[in-house]
Amino acid sequence: MELRIIKVLLVEDINFDAAIIKNMLTKEADNNFKKTTFEIVRARSFKDAKLKLDSDFFNIVLLDLTLPDSSGLDTLKRIYSETPETPIIVLTSLNDQLMAINTVKEGAQDYLVKGQFDSKLLLRSIHYSIERHKMLVALRSMALIDQLTSLYNRRGFLNLANHNIELAKRKKRDIIFLFCDLDNFKYINDTHGHLEGDLVLKDTSSILKETFRESDLISRFGGDEFVVLAIDVRAEDKDVMVNRLNYNIDTYNNEKNKSYKLSVSIGAVFYKSSSITSIEDILYRADRLMYREKKKKQR
């Protein structure tokens, strides 16, 4: 195994138990894992863990279910909702098979009972949990990605958008949402064939990727519908984004010189963090604005 650093968030309020875990992770108990270095950050409560997860990246979370401000399965659910992309191993004094099964159902990768595992078992559990979680994330991604454009599909977008919206509210970051619909897409399909239609969808996705930031959430939301969610923006960025997208589309049309013009109708909305509602409301408002623009073009 190659040399690597694994960053661990140890959520444990009892000093004695925390010291034991830290000691186990510094031992070279298993020759297979001798080249692994663990960087351990400790949190003593759910609130403390939440703050650390908001501000830093971790490869794995070692979680005690009984904390001063949270207990039982609820602790796991709350931590998992904060960081679904990070594998979690539950460390507990409770030797309860039903609880173990329930923690796995709620997203934990493993359930280890304190006093019943050694350094070797803990190291193996950490490495296996990380690899298993990578596999699960990859499988989940396959169900969330549109195969034609490689953008998020509707399901993938909604899953991530809800998480990003909650993050924007919590961190007091404003958002911009764009609903984009290709104009005359049916005509392109009917006149030039579905292969050309597929090419238009792929080219549109490339233009969107070029227009927006890597951190922005871009999705092929429906057949010829695309949506974008941008966080940590200003009100004036809305017009900048729309103008940049239209400019990139015009550039594409000039370069490709096809018998038809690529065109999109756009509905863009800006929300202050304090006024963010639900993703359903945001979609509805942007969709209405997009529909109005499309109607204007048809006059």
C-alpha positions in Angstrom: 0.0 0.0 0.0 1.4 3.4 -1.0 2.2 6.1 1.6 -0.8 8.3 2.3 -2.3 10.5 4.9 -5.8 9.7 6.1 -7.6 12.7 7.8 -9.8 11.4 10.6 -12.5 13.3 12.5 -12.8 11.6 15.9 -16.1 12.5 17.5 -15.7 11.5 21.1 -16.4 13.4 24.4 -14.6 11.0 26.8 -10.9 11.7 27.0 -9.9 8.2 28.0 -11.7 6.6 25.0 -10.3 9.3 22.7 -6.8 8.6 23.9 -7.2 4.8 23.3 -8.4 5.4 19.7 -5.5 7.9 19.0 -3.0 5.4 20.4 -4.4 2.6 18.2 -4.1 4.7 15.1 -0.4 5.5 15.8 0.5 1.8 16.3 1.9 -0.3 13.4 -0.3 -3.2 14.3 -0.8 -4.4 10.7 2.1 -4.6 8.3 -0.3 -3.9 5.4 -1.0 -0.5 6.8 2.4 0.6 8.1 2.8 3.3 5.5 -0.4 5.0 6.4 -0.3 8.2 8.5 -3.4 9.3 10.4 -4.1 13.0 11.0 -6.6 13.1 13.8 -8.9 16.0 14.6 -11.1 15.6 17.7 -14.6 16.9 18.3 -16.2 16.6 21.7 -19.9 17.3 20.8 -22.2 17.3 17.8 -22.0 21.0 17.6 -18.2 20.9 17.6 -18.2 18.1 14.9 -20.6 20.2 12.7 -18.3 23.2 12.9 -15.3 21.1 11.9 -17.1 19.4 9.0 -18.2 22.8 7.7 -14.7 24.1 7.7 -12.5 21.1 6.7 -12.3 17.9 4.7 -12.0 14.4 6.3 -11.5 11.0 4.8 -13.4 9.3 7.5 -15.5 10.0 10.7 -15.1 7.9 13.8 -18.3 8.5 15.7 -19.4 7.9 19.3 -23.2 7.8 19.4 -23.5 9.3 22.9 -22.5 12.9 23.0 -23.3 15.8 25.4 -25.7 17.3 22.9 -26.9 14.2 20.9 -27.4 10.5 21.5 -28.3 7.2 19.9 -29.1 6.7 16.2 -30.1 10.4 15.9 -26.4 11.3 16.3 -25.5 9.2 13.3 -28.4 10.6 11.2 -27.4 14.2 12.0 -23.7 13.6 11.2 -24.6 11.7 8.0 -26.8 14.6 6.9 -23.9 17.0 7.3 -21.4 14.9 5.3 -23.0 12.1 3.2 -19.9 12.0 1.1 -17.7 10.9 4.0 -17.6 7.3 5.3 -18.6 6.9 9.0 -17.6 4.2 11.5 -19.7 4.0 14.7 -17.7 3.4 17.9 -19.9 2.6 20.9 -20.0 0.9 24.3 -23.4 -0.6 23.3 -23.1 -4.2 22.2 -26.5 -4.3 20.4 -26.9 -6.3 17.2 -30.1 -4.6 16.2 -28.5 -1.2 16.8 -25.6 -2.3 14.6 -27.9 -3.3 11.8 -29.8 0.0 12.1 -26.6 2.1 12.0 -25.6 0.4 8.7 -29.1 1.1 7.3 -28.7 4.7 8.2 -25.4 5.0 6.3 -22.6 3.9 8.7 -19.9 1.7 7.1 -19.1 -0.3 10.3 -20.1 -0.6 13.9 -17.4 -1.3 16.4 -17.9 -2.0 20.1 -15.4 -0.3 22.5 -13.2 -2.9 24.3 -13.9 -5.5 21.6 -11.6 -4.4 18.9 -7.8 -3.8 18.7 -5.6 -1.6 16.6 -5.4 -4.1 13.7 -9.2 -4.4 13.4 -9.7 -0.6 13.6 -7.1 0.0 10.9 -8.7 -2.6 8.6 -12.2 -1.2 9.2 -11.0 2.3 8.3 -9.4 1.2 5.1 -12.2 -1.1 4.0 -14.8 1.6 4.9 -13.1 4.2 2.7 -12.9 1.8 -0.2 -16.5 0.6 0.2 -17.7 4.1 0.4 -15.9 5.0 -2.8 -17.6 2.2 -4.6 -21.0 3.2 -3.3 -20.4 6.8 -4.4 -19.4 5.6 -7.8 -22.5 3.4 -8.1 -24.7 6.3 -6.8 -23.1 8.7 -9.4 -24.1 6.3 -12.2 -27.7 6.8 -11.2 -27.4 10.6 -10.9 -25.5 11.4 -14.1 -27.1 11.9 -17.5 -25.4 9.5 -19.9 -25.6 11.7 -23.0 -24.2 15.0 -21.6 -22.4 13.8 -18.4 -24.2 16.5 -16.5 -26.3 15.7 -13.4 -29.7 14.3 -14.3 -32.9 15.5 -12.6 -32.6 13.1 -9.7 -28.9 14.0 -9.2 -29.6 17.7 -9.3 -32.5 17.6 -6.8 -30.5 15.5 -4.4 -27.5 17.9 -4.5 -29.6 21.1 -4.8 -31.4 20.5 -1.5 -28.1 20.0 0.3 -26.6 23.1 -1.3 -29.6 25.2 -0.5 -29.4 24.2 3.2 -25.7 25.0 3.1 -26.4 28.5 1.6 -29.0 29.3 4.3 -26.6 28.1 7.1 -23.6 30.0 5.8 -25.6 33.1 4.7 -24.7 32.8 1.1 -26.9 34.2 -1.7 -27.9 32.0 -4.7 -28.7 32.4 -8.4 -30.8 29.9 -10.2 -31.2 29.6 -14.0 -33.8 27.6 -15.9 -32.7 27.2 -19.6 -34.8 25.7 -22.4 -33.6 25.1 -25.9 -35.6 26.9 -28.5 -36.9 25.0 -31.6 -35.4 21.7 -30.4 -38.2 19.7 -31.9 -37.6 21.4 -35.3 -33.9 20.4 -35.1 -34.8 16.8 -34.3 -37.5 16.6 -37.0 -35.5 18.3 -39.7 -32.0 17.0 -39.0 -32.6 13.8 -37.1 -32.1 12.6 -33.6 -28.3 12.2 -33.9 -28.1 15.9 -34.6 -30.4 16.6 -31.7 -28.1 14.6 -29.4 -25.2 16.6 -30.7 -27.0 19.8 -29.9 -27.7 18.6 -26.3 -24.0 17.7 -25.9 -22.8 21.0 -27.3 -25.2 22.9 -25.0 -23.8 21.1 -22.0 -20.3 22.0 -23.1 -21.3 25.7 -23.4 -22.8 25.6 -19.9 -19.7 24.0 -18.4 -17.6 26.7 -20.1 -19.9 29.5 -18.9 -20.3 28.6 -15.2 -17.9 27.8 -12.4 -16.8 24.4 -11.4 -18.5 24.9 -8.1 -21.9 25.6 -9.8 -24.4 22.8 -10.0 -25.3 22.2 -13.7 -28.0 19.6 -14.8 -29.8 18.4 -17.8 -33.1 18.6 -16.0 -35.4 17.2 -18.8 -35.3 16.4 -22.5 -34.1 19.9 -23.7 -34.2 21.7 -20.3 -31.0 22.6 -18.3 -30.8 24.2 -14.9 -27.9 25.9 -13.0 -27.6 26.6 -9.3 -24.8 29.0 -8.3 -24.0 29.8 -4.6 -22.0 32.6 -3.0 -23.0 35.2 -5.6 -24.2 38.8 -5.7 -27.4 40.2 -7.2 -25.5 41.8 -10.1 -24.0 38.5 -11.1 -27.4 37.3 -12.4 -27.2 39.6 -15.5 -23.5 38.8 -15.9 -24.2 35.1 -16.0 -27.1 35.4 -18.5 -25.0 37.7 -20.8 -22.0 35.4 -20.6 -24.2 32.4 -21.6 -25.8 34.3 -24.5 -22.3 35.5 -25.6 -20.9 31.9 -25.6 -24.0 30.7 -27.6 -23.5 33.4 -30.2 -19.8 32.5 -30.4 -20.8 28.8 -30.9 -23.2 29.8 -33.7 -20.6 31.9 -35.5 -18.0 29.2 -35.3 -20.2 26.2 -36.3 -22.1 28.1 -39.1 -24.9 25.5 -39.1 -28.2 25.8 -41.0 -29.9 26.5 -37.7 -29.1 28.7 -34.8 -28.6 27.4 -31.2 -30.8 29.4 -28.9 -32.0 29.1 -25.3 -34.7 30.8 -23.3 -33.5 31.6 -19.8 -35.3 32.3 -16.6 -33.0 33.6 -13.9 -33.8 34.3 -10.2 -31.7 35.7 -7.4 -32.3 34.9 -3.7 -30.8 36.5 -0.6 -29.8 33.7 1.9 -32.5 35.0 4.2 -35.3 34.6 1.6 -34.4 31.2 0.2 -37.4 29.0 0.1 -37.7 25.4 -1.3 -36.1 24.1 -4.5 -39.7 23.6 -5.7 -40.5 27.3 -5.3 -37.2 28.3 -6.9 -37.8 26.0 -9.9 -41.4 27.3 -10.3 -40.3 31.0 -10.4 -37.4 30.4 -12.8 -39.6 28.2 -15.0 -42.3 31.0 -15.2 -39.6 33.6 -16.2 -38.2 31.2 -18.8 -41.7 30.6 -20.3 -42.3 34.3 -20.5 -39.1 34.8 -22.5 -39.9 32.0 -24.8 -43.3 33.5 -25.5 -41.7 36.9 -26.4 -39.5 35.2 -28.9 -42.5 33.6 -30.6 -44.3 36.9 -31.2 
